[in-house]
Amino acid sequence: MTRLIIVLAAVAVALMVFCLVDAILIDRFRVRGVPKGLWIVLILILPIVGSILWLTVGRGRKNGPGSKRGSVAPDDDIDFLRGLNTDPPGDGPRG
């Protein structure tokens, strides 16, 4: 029983440290719910509940609304498509 408590405590501490570091390093525009500083305080004051809330509510998605998404294929890239309509320099008519 003592080993189980030690393992659960270690997992709780590891979860709290992970969420705390993640909350500190994440871009403030990806944070949802409350401001970034308040998330850090919540994780410190309520380690398990705050960490779970951070992972489920506070942490925004990388490809969520407002974030830049990379092109999936060349035909999705507007700059690539614009480049198809122009001739490369020096490729004029030969004569």
N, CA, C and O atoms as CSV, one atom per row, in Angstrom:
chain,resi,resn,atom,element,x,y,z
A,1,MET,N,N,0.819,-1.189,0.000
A,1,MET,CA,C,0.000,0.000,0.000
A,1,MET,C,C,0.867,1.259,0.000
A,1,MET,O,O,0.541,2.250,-0.654
A,2,THR,N,N,1.964,1.207,0.734
A,2,THR,CA,C,2.861,2.356,0.793
A,2,THR,C,C,3.490,2.623,-0.572
A,2,THR,O,O,3.654,3.777,-0.969
A,3,ARG,N,N,3.836,1.568,-1.280
A,3,ARG,CA,C,4.429,1.735,-2.616
A,3,ARG,C,C,3.436,2.395,-3.570
A,3,ARG,O,O,3.814,3.249,-4.371
A,4,LEU,N,N,2.189,2.005,-3.484
A,4,LEU,CA,C,1.164,2.596,-4.339
A,4,LEU,C,C,1.025,4.092,-4.067
A,4,LEU,O,O,0.910,4.888,-4.999
A,5,ILE,N,N,1.034,4.465,-2.806
A,5,ILE,CA,C,0.935,5.888,-2.454
A,5,ILE,C,C,2.145,6.654,-2.977
A,5,ILE,O,O,2.001,7.771,-3.473
A,6,ILE,N,N,3.329,6.068,-2.872
A,6,ILE,CA,C,4.546,6.725,-3.368
A,6,ILE,C,C,4.491,6.879,-4.881
A,6,ILE,O,O,4.858,7.926,-5.414
A,7,VAL,N,N,4.037,5.843,-5.573
A,7,VAL,CA,C,3.937,5.913,-7.038
A,7,VAL,C,C,2.896,6.955,-7.451
A,7,VAL,O,O,3.149,7.742,-8.363
A,8,LEU,N,N,1.749,6.974,-6.806
A,8,LEU,CA,C,0.719,7.960,-7.129
A,8,LEU,C,C,1.191,9.382,-6.837
A,8,LEU,O,O,0.890,10.303,-7.596
A,9,ALA,N,N,1.918,9.563,-5.758
A,9,ALA,CA,C,2.466,10.889,-5.437
A,9,ALA,C,C,3.484,11.312,-6.490
A,9,ALA,O,O,3.518,12.477,-6.887
A,10,ALA,N,N,4.315,10.372,-6.945
A,10,ALA,CA,C,5.307,10.686,-7.977
A,10,ALA,C,C,4.620,11.059,-9.290
A,10,ALA,O,O,5.046,11.986,-9.979
A,11,VAL,N,N,3.563,10.336,-9.629
A,11,VAL,CA,C,2.816,10.652,-10.852
A,11,VAL,C,C,2.159,12.026,-10.732
A,11,VAL,O,O,2.157,12.791,-11.696
A,12,ALA,N,N,1.609,12.346,-9.580
A,12,ALA,CA,C,0.967,13.646,-9.368
A,12,ALA,C,C,1.987,14.783,-9.477
A,12,ALA,O,O,1.704,15.823,-10.072
A,13,VAL,N,N,3.171,14.579,-8.899
A,13,VAL,CA,C,4.214,15.605,-8.974
A,13,VAL,C,C,4.700,15.765,-10.416
A,13,VAL,O,O,4.906,16.885,-10.882
A,14,ALA,N,N,4.883,14.642,-11.122
A,14,ALA,CA,C,5.335,14.710,-12.511
A,14,ALA,C,C,4.294,15.421,-13.380
A,14,ALA,O,O,4.651,16.226,-14.241
A,15,LEU,N,N,3.014,15.127,-13.159
A,15,LEU,CA,C,1.944,15.792,-13.903
A,15,LEU,C,C,1.940,17.288,-13.616
A,15,LEU,O,O,1.797,18.097,-14.533
A,16,MET,N,N,2.096,17.655,-12.356
A,16,MET,CA,C,2.097,19.059,-11.997
A,16,MET,C,C,3.289,19.792,-12.623
A,16,MET,O,O,3.137,20.896,-13.148
A,17,VAL,N,N,4.461,19.179,-12.567
A,17,VAL,CA,C,5.653,19.813,-13.143
A,17,VAL,C,C,5.494,19.962,-14.651
A,17,VAL,O,O,5.810,21.013,-15.208
A,18,PHE,N,N,5.000,18.905,-15.321
A,18,PHE,CA,C,4.789,18.988,-16.766
A,18,PHE,C,C,3.832,20.120,-17.114
A,18,PHE,O,O,4.126,20.932,-17.991
A,19,CYS,N,N,2.693,20.181,-16.437
A,19,CYS,CA,C,1.698,21.209,-16.726
A,19,CYS,C,C,2.206,22.608,-16.384
A,19,CYS,O,O,1.908,23.569,-17.093
A,20,LEU,N,N,2.956,22.723,-15.322
A,20,LEU,CA,C,3.511,24.020,-14.940
A,20,LEU,C,C,4.502,24.523,-15.990
A,20,LEU,O,O,4.439,25.681,-16.404
A,21,VAL,N,N,5.401,23.662,-16.411
A,21,VAL,CA,C,6.375,24.050,-17.445
A,21,VAL,C,C,5.655,24.355,-18.756
A,21,VAL,O,O,5.994,25.321,-19.440
A,22,ASP,N,N,4.669,23.543,-19.107
A,22,ASP,CA,C,3.909,23.772,-20.331
A,22,ASP,C,C,3.170,25.107,-20.278
A,22,ASP,O,O,3.151,25.843,-21.265
A,23,ALA,N,N,2.566,25.421,-19.143
A,23,ALA,CA,C,1.846,26.683,-18.994
A,23,ALA,C,C,2.789,27.879,-19.053
A,23,ALA,O,O,2.419,28.940,-19.556
A,24,ILE,N,N,3.990,27.712,-18.545
A,24,ILE,CA,C,4.957,28.815,-18.572
A,24,ILE,C,C,5.481,29.045,-19.984
A,24,ILE,O,O,5.662,30.191,-20.397
A,25,LEU,N,N,5.723,27.979,-20.723
A,25,LEU,CA,C,6.358,28.098,-22.033
A,25,LEU,C,C,5.387,28.317,-23.189
A,25,LEU,O,O,5.811,28.733,-24.267
A,26,ILE,N,N,4.111,28.051,-22.998
A,26,ILE,CA,C,3.160,28.165,-24.101
A,26,ILE,C,C,2.939,29.631,-24.466
A,26,ILE,O,O,3.018,30.516,-23.615
A,27,ASP,N,N,2.662,29.867,-25.743
A,27,ASP,CA,C,2.372,31.213,-26.217
A,27,ASP,C,C,1.070,31.696,-25.594
A,27,ASP,O,O,0.100,30.941,-25.532
A,28,ARG,N,N,1.034,32.921,-25.141
A,28,ARG,CA,C,-0.138,33.407,-24.403
A,28,ARG,C,C,-1.386,33.471,-25.274
A,28,ARG,O,O,-2.495,33.522,-24.741
A,29,PHE,N,N,-1.239,33.471,-26.601
A,29,PHE,CA,C,-2.394,33.509,-27.487
A,29,PHE,C,C,-3.072,32.145,-27.611
A,29,PHE,O,O,-4.199,32.058,-28.100
A,30,ARG,N,N,-2.395,31.077,-27.170
A,30,ARG,CA,C,-2.980,29.739,-27.218
A,30,ARG,C,C,-3.688,29.362,-25.927
A,30,ARG,O,O,-4.294,28.293,-25.852
A,31,VAL,N,N,-3.625,30.209,-24.913
A,31,VAL,CA,C,-4.238,29.914,-23.611
A,31,VAL,C,C,-5.722,30.250,-23.675
A,31,VAL,O,O,-6.111,31.323,-24.136
A,32,ARG,N,N,-6.543,29.314,-23.204
A,32,ARG,CA,C,-7.996,29.516,-23.194
A,32,ARG,C,C,-8.495,29.630,-21.760
A,32,ARG,O,O,-7.829,29.201,-20.817
A,33,GLY,N,N,-9.661,30.206,-21.618
A,33,GLY,CA,C,-10.298,30.286,-20.299
A,33,GLY,C,C,-9.901,31.532,-19.549
A,33,GLY,O,O,-10.521,32.584,-19.706
A,34,VAL,N,N,-8.878,31.422,-18.741
A,34,VAL,CA,C,-8.399,32.539,-17.926
A,34,VAL,C,C,-6.986,32.908,-18.370
A,34,VAL,O,O,-6.364,32.150,-19.115
A,35,PRO,N,N,-6.469,34.051,-17.931
A,35,PRO,CA,C,-5.117,34.445,-18.332
A,35,PRO,C,C,-4.047,33.435,-17.899
A,35,PRO,O,O,-4.237,32.648,-16.972
A,36,LYS,N,N,-2.940,33.491,-18.597
A,36,LYS,CA,C,-1.839,32.551,-18.383
A,36,LYS,C,C,-1.347,32.543,-16.938
A,36,LYS,O,O,-1.113,31.473,-16.376
A,37,GLY,N,N,-1.187,33.705,-16.333
A,37,GLY,CA,C,-0.706,33.787,-14.952
A,37,GLY,C,C,-1.638,33.105,-13.967
A,37,GLY,O,O,-1.189,32.475,-13.009
A,38,LEU,N,N,-2.932,33.229,-14.202
A,38,LEU,CA,C,-3.900,32.576,-13.321
A,38,LEU,C,C,-3.850,31.055,-13.471
A,38,LEU,O,O,-4.049,30.330,-12.496
A,39,TRP,N,N,-3.584,30.568,-14.685
A,39,TRP,CA,C,-3.416,29.116,-14.869
A,39,TRP,C,C,-2.227,28.605,-14.066
A,39,TRP,O,O,-2.299,27.541,-13.452
A,40,ILE,N,N,-1.140,29.360,-14.072
A,40,ILE,CA,C,0.051,28.949,-13.324
A,40,ILE,C,C,-0.262,28.886,-11.831
A,40,ILE,O,O,0.149,27.949,-11.147
A,41,VAL,N,N,-0.987,29.878,-11.331
A,41,VAL,CA,C,-1.377,29.885,-9.918
A,41,VAL,C,C,-2.301,28.710,-9.605
A,41,VAL,O,O,-2.152,28.064,-8.567
A,42,LEU,N,N,-3.251,28.431,-10.494
A,42,LEU,CA,C,-4.164,27.298,-10.280
A,42,LEU,C,C,-3.410,25.967,-10.235
A,42,LEU,O,O,-3.715,25.105,-9.411
A,43,ILE,N,N,-2.437,25.805,-11.112
A,43,ILE,CA,C,-1.650,24.562,-11.125
A,43,ILE,C,C,-0.848,24.431,-9.835
A,43,ILE,O,O,-0.686,23.325,-9.321
A,44,LEU,N,N,-0.353,25.530,-9.313
A,44,LEU,CA,C,0.435,25.476,-8.080
A,44,LEU,C,C,-0.437,25.254,-6.838
A,44,LEU,O,O,-0.056,24.511,-5.934
A,45,ILE,N,N,-1.597,25.896,-6.799
A,45,ILE,CA,C,-2.454,25.795,-5.615
A,45,ILE,C,C,-3.240,24.479,-5.596
A,45,ILE,O,O,-3.356,23.840,-4.550
A,46,LEU,N,N,-3.771,24.081,-6.736
A,46,LEU,CA,C,-4.543,22.835,-6.852
A,46,LEU,C,C,-3.805,21.903,-7.815
A,46,LEU,O,O,-4.188,21.806,-8.981
A,47,PRO,N,N,-2.763,21.220,-7.358
A,47,PRO,CA,C,-1.885,20.493,-8.277
A,47,PRO,C,C,-2.589,19.501,-9.200
A,47,PRO,O,O,-2.377,19.550,-10.412
A,48,ILE,N,N,-3.406,18.620,-8.679
A,48,ILE,CA,C,-4.020,17.599,-9.527
A,48,ILE,C,C,-5.182,18.185,-10.326
A,48,ILE,O,O,-5.249,18.009,-11.543
A,49,VAL,N,N,-6.086,18.871,-9.658
A,49,VAL,CA,C,-7.241,19.456,-10.333
A,49,VAL,C,C,-6.797,20.532,-11.324
A,49,VAL,O,O,-7.290,20.577,-12.451
A,50,GLY,N,N,-5.872,21.396,-10.911
A,50,GLY,CA,C,-5.374,22.445,-11.791
A,50,GLY,C,C,-4.670,21.888,-13.014
A,50,GLY,O,O,-4.810,22.425,-14.113
A,51,SER,N,N,-3.913,20.814,-12.830
A,51,SER,CA,C,-3.211,20.198,-13.961
A,51,SER,C,C,-4.184,19.580,-14.948
A,51,SER,O,O,-4.030,19.728,-16.160
A,52,ILE,N,N,-5.187,18.885,-14.425
A,52,ILE,CA,C,-6.183,18.276,-15.311
A,52,ILE,C,C,-6.985,19.352,-16.038
A,52,ILE,O,O,-7.267,19.218,-17.229
A,53,LEU,N,N,-7.350,20.409,-15.333
A,53,LEU,CA,C,-8.055,21.514,-15.986
A,53,LEU,C,C,-7.192,22.179,-17.051
A,53,LEU,O,O,-7.695,22.557,-18.109
A,54,TRP,N,N,-5.902,22.324,-16.780
A,54,TRP,CA,C,-5.002,22.919,-17.763
A,54,TRP,C,C,-4.971,22.084,-19.044
A,54,TRP,O,O,-5.039,22.625,-20.147
A,55,LEU,N,N,-4.869,20.779,-18.890
A,55,LEU,CA,C,-4.781,19.913,-20.061
A,55,LEU,C,C,-6.099,19.848,-20.832
A,55,LEU,O,O,-6.089,19.695,-22.053
A,56,THR,N,N,-7.217,19.962,-20.145
A,56,THR,CA,C,-8.500,19.827,-20.822
A,56,THR,C,C,-9.106,21.153,-21.280
A,56,THR,O,O,-9.762,21.206,-22.320
A,57,VAL,N,N,-8.895,22.215,-20.517
A,57,VAL,CA,C,-9.550,23.484,-20.822
A,57,VAL,C,C,-8.563,24.561,-21.262
A,57,VAL,O,O,-8.765,25.204,-22.292
A,58,GLY,N,N,-7.514,24.759,-20.499
A,58,GLY,CA,C,-6.656,25.921,-20.683
A,58,GLY,C,C,-5.715,25.879,-21.854
A,58,GLY,O,O,-5.392,26.914,-22.437
A,59,ARG,N,N,-5.279,24.712,-22.199
A,59,ARG,CA,C,-4.276,24.577,-23.251
A,59,ARG,C,C,-4.963,24.560,-24.606
A,59,ARG,O,O,-5.709,23.633,-24.924
A,60,GLY,N,N,-4.703,25.600,-25.406
A,60,GLY,CA,C,-5.295,25.673,-26.732
A,60,GLY,C,C,-4.602,24.731,-27.700
A,60,GLY,O,O,-3.470,24.304,-27.474
A,61,ARG,N,N,-5.288,24.421,-28.761
A,61,ARG,CA,C,-4.721,23.533,-29.772
A,61,ARG,C,C,-3.769,24.285,-30.675
A,61,ARG,O,O,-3.898,25.494,-30.867
A,62,LYS,N,N,-2.814,23.562,-31.226
A,62,LYS,CA,C,-1.873,24.170,-32.154
A,62,LYS,C,C,-2.579,24.651,-33.409
A,62,LYS,O,O,-2.315,25.755,-33.886
A,63,ASN,N,N,-3.455,23.853,-33.935
A,63,ASN,CA,C,-4.154,24.200,-35.164
A,63,ASN,C,C,-5.560,24.696,-34.901
A,63,ASN,O,O,-6.456,24.528,-35.728
A,64,GLY,N,N,-5.746,25.302,-33.753
A,64,GLY,CA,C,-7.061,25.824,-33.416
A,64,GLY,C,C,-7.331,27.134,-34.129
A,64,GLY,O,O,-6.520,27.581,-34.940
A,65,PRO,N,N,-8.463,27.752,-33.834
A,65,PRO,CA,C,-8.798,29.010,-34.473
A,65,PRO,C,C,-7.766,30.081,-34.148
A,65,PRO,O,O,-7.323,30.210,-33.007
A,66,GLY,N,N,-7.399,30.834,-35.153
A,66,GLY,CA,C,-6.450,31.914,-34.963
A,66,GLY,C,C,-5.002,31.520,-35.104
A,66,GLY,O,O,-4.131,32.390,-35.105
A,67,SER,N,N,-4.716,30.250,-35.222
A,67,SER,CA,C,-3.327,29.837,-35.393
A,67,SER,C,C,-3.033,29.625,-36.863
A,67,SER,O,O,-3.934,29.329,-37.647
A,68,LYS,N,N,-1.795,29.772,-37.229
A,68,LYS,CA,C,-1.396,29.580,-38.614
A,68,LYS,C,C,-1.256,28.095,-38.888
A,68,LYS,O,O,-0.668,27.357,-38.098
A,69,ARG,N,N,-1.793,27.673,-39.996
A,69,ARG,CA,C,-1.705,26.278,-40.366
A,69,ARG,C,C,-0.882,26.164,-41.630
A,69,ARG,O,O,-1.096,26.919,-42.578
A,70,GLY,N,N,0.034,25.253,-41.658
A,70,GLY,CA,C,0.879,25.064,-42.824
A,70,GLY,C,C,0.111,24.435,-43.964
A,70,GLY,O,O,-0.958,23.855,-43.769
A,71,SER,N,N,0.663,24.555,-45.150
A,71,SER,CA,C,0.034,23.976,-46.322
A,71,SER,C,C,0.118,22.462,-46.265
A,71,SER,O,O,1.115,21.897,-45.815
A,72,VAL,N,N,-0.928,21.821,-46.722
A,72,VAL,CA,C,-0.962,20.373,-46.731
A,72,VAL,C,C,-0.373,19.847,-48.028
A,72,VAL,O,O,0.367,18.862,-48.019
A,73,ALA,N,N,-0.687,20.479,-49.121
A,73,ALA,CA,C,-0.197,20.052,-50.430
A,73,ALA,C,C,0.166,21.298,-51.230
A,73,ALA,O,O,-0.278,22.395,-50.892
A,74,PRO,N,N,0.967,21.145,-52.286
A,74,PRO,CA,C,1.354,22.325,-53.075
A,74,PRO,C,C,0.166,23.083,-53.641
A,74,PRO,O,O,0.221,24.307,-53.761
A,75,ASP,N,N,-0.902,22.385,-53.989
A,75,ASP,CA,C,-2.035,23.103,-54.556
A,75,ASP,C,C,-2.842,23.866,-53.514
A,75,ASP,O,O,-3.767,24.596,-53.871
A,76,ASP,N,N,-2.513,23.713,-52.229
A,76,ASP,CA,C,-3.131,24.512,-51.175
A,76,ASP,C,C,-2.327,25.773,-50.871
A,76,ASP,O,O,-2.798,26.645,-50.140
A,77,ASP,N,N,-1.136,25.876,-51.416
A,77,ASP,CA,C,-0.250,27.002,-51.161
A,77,ASP,C,C,-0.475,28.077,-52.223
A,77,ASP,O,O,-0.183,27.860,-53.399
A,78,ILE,N,N,-0.991,29.231,-51.812
A,78,ILE,CA,C,-1.323,30.295,-52.762
A,78,ILE,C,C,-0.074,30.815,-53.467
A,78,ILE,O,O,-0.120,31.112,-54.661
A,79,ASP,N,N,1.040,30.928,-52.747
A,79,ASP,CA,C,2.273,31.416,-53.379
A,79,ASP,C,C,2.748,30.445,-54.459
A,79,ASP,O,O,3.237,30.874,-55.504
A,80,PHE,N,N,2.613,29.177,-54.223
A,80,PHE,CA,C,3.003,28.180,-55.220
A,80,PHE,C,C,2.123,28.301,-56.457
A,80,PHE,O,O,2.619,28.248,-57.583
A,81,LEU,N,N,0.826,28.462,-56.252
A,81,LEU,CA,C,-0.086,28.571,-57.386
A,81,LEU,C,C,0.157,29.848,-58.178
A,81,LEU,O,O,0.043,29.844,-59.403
A,82,ARG,N,N,0.487,30.928,-57.504
A,82,ARG,CA,C,0.808,32.174,-58.216
A,82,ARG,C,C,2.063,32.002,-59.056
A,82,ARG,O,O,2.155,32.543,-60.158
A,83,GLY,N,N,3.027,31.253,-58.544
A,83,GLY,CA,C,4.265,31.027,-59.276
A,83,GLY,C,C,4.075,30.214,-60.543
A,83,GLY,O,O,4.908,30.283,-61.446
A,84,LEU,N,N,3.008,29.452,-60.628
A,84,LEU,CA,C,2.742,28.669,-61.839
A,84,LEU,C,C,2.333,29.555,-63.008
A,84,LEU,O,O,2.534,29.178,-64.162
A,85,ASN,N,N,1.765,30.720,-62.733
A,85,ASN,CA,C,1.288,31.596,-63.768
A,85,ASN,C,C,2.361,32.495,-64.351
A,85,ASN,O,O,2.106,33.181,-65.341
A,86,THR,N,N,3.523,32.515,-63.787
A,86,THR,CA,C,4.592,33.383,-64.288
A,86,THR,C,C,5.691,32.550,-64.899
A,86,THR,O,O,5.992,31.449,-64.437
A,87,ASP,N,N,6.280,33.088,-65.937
A,87,ASP,CA,C,7.402,32.410,-66.580
A,87,ASP,C,C,8.677,32.752,-65.833
A,87,ASP,O,O,8.843,33.885,-65.381
A,88,PRO,N,N,9.580,31.795,-65.697
A,88,PRO,CA,C,10.858,32.108,-65.055
A,88,PRO,C,C,11.648,33.113,-65.902
A,88,PRO,O,O,11.511,33.119,-67.125
A,89,PRO,N,N,12.466,33.956,-65.279
A,89,PRO,CA,C,13.249,34.934,-66.036
A,89,PRO,C,C,14.198,34.224,-67.004
A,89,PRO,O,O,14.816,33.215,-66.666
A,90,GLY,N,N,14.297,34.784,-68.233
A,90,GLY,CA,C,15.224,34.224,-69.212
A,90,GLY,C,C,14.617,33.139,-70.071
A,90,GLY,O,O,15.304,32.598,-70.937
A,91,ASP,N,N,13.363,32.799,-69.868
A,91,ASP,CA,C,12.726,31.764,-70.676
A,91,ASP,C,C,11.797,32.390,-71.722
A,91,ASP,O,O,10.674,31.926,-71.920
A,92,GLY,N,N,12.258,33.407,-72.363
A,92,GLY,CA,C,11.459,34.043,-73.397
A,92,GLY,C,C,11.552,33.253,-74.696
A,92,GLY,O,O,12.212,32.215,-74.746
A,93,PRO,N,N,10.895,33.740,-75.748
A,93,PRO,CA,C,10.953,33.049,-77.031
A,93,PRO,C,C,12.375,33.039,-77.584
A,93,PRO,O,O,13.097,34.032,-77.492
A,94,ARG,N,N,12.751,31.940,-78.139
A,94,ARG,CA,C,14.107,31.818,-78.700
A,94,ARG,C,C,14.020,32.032,-80.204
A,94,ARG,O,O,13.057,31.638,-80.861
A,95,GLY,N,N,15.024,32.645,-80.700
A,95,GLY,CA,C,14.938,32.847,-82.137
A,95,GLY,C,C,16.168,33.087,-82.813
A,95,GLY,O,O,16.178,33.268,-84.031
